[in-house]
Amino acid sequence: MIVGILGGTGPAGKALAARLSSVGMTVRIGSRQRERGEQIAAELRERWSGHSLDLEGAANEDACEADLVVVATPWDGAAPTAASLAVLLEGKVVISMANALGKVGNELQALVPPRGSISVAVQQAAPGAFVAGAFHHVPARVLGRLDEQLDADVLVCSDFPQATAAGIRLVDAIPRCRGI
């Protein structure tokens, strides 16, 4: 399976790219600039040289050509990114992994976005896509540690059965992770 990650150069995108690639998936690390995606792919291959990582850098538009697309941008960029690529996301399963969080002092606090969730905002921004929310509670720093087993139940939510099923298959491909 080929997975495209929009915003793949940030902490969540890099972590998911490394983890999915480590279990045999081809991952296109999307960025507004293809060169930045290529740089991150090279950095991840170097960092995890003991793994055979099938990573490639791509412009976000090219990442949308994947079998499944993940939006891993910061929460406030998820819907605008999806809107700018809505035509390319039409008919695709799109996983939204962003959380609306704000830092208050030393704490992260949940924010309630205008549409209730980032996944709903992404769905409204790309109405022809089949959006599911997943990976919301898996910290990037844990997800990206390939030298450690990840043991997690991952909630997958969608209004579309095919998106829920695809999200669960994606999660289940990671050893010791269970899509629910």
Secondary structure as UniProt FT lines:
FT   STRAND          2..6
FT   TURN            7..9
FT   HELIX           11..22
FT   TURN            23..24
FT   STRAND          26..31
FT   HELIX           34..47
FT   TURN            48..50
FT   STRAND          55..59
FT   HELIX           60..63
FT   TURN            64..65
FT   STRAND          68..71
FT   HELIX           75..84
FT   HELIX           86..89
FT   TURN            90..91
FT   STRAND          93..96
FT   STRAND          101..104
FT   TURN            105..106
FT   STRAND          107..110
FT   TURN            114..115
FT   HELIX           118..125
FT   TURN            127..128
FT   STRAND          130..133
FT   TURN            136..137
FT   HELIX           140..143
FT   TURN            146..147
FT   STRAND          152..154
FT   STRAND          157..158
FT   HELIX           161..172
FT   TURN            175..176
FT   STRAND          177..179
//
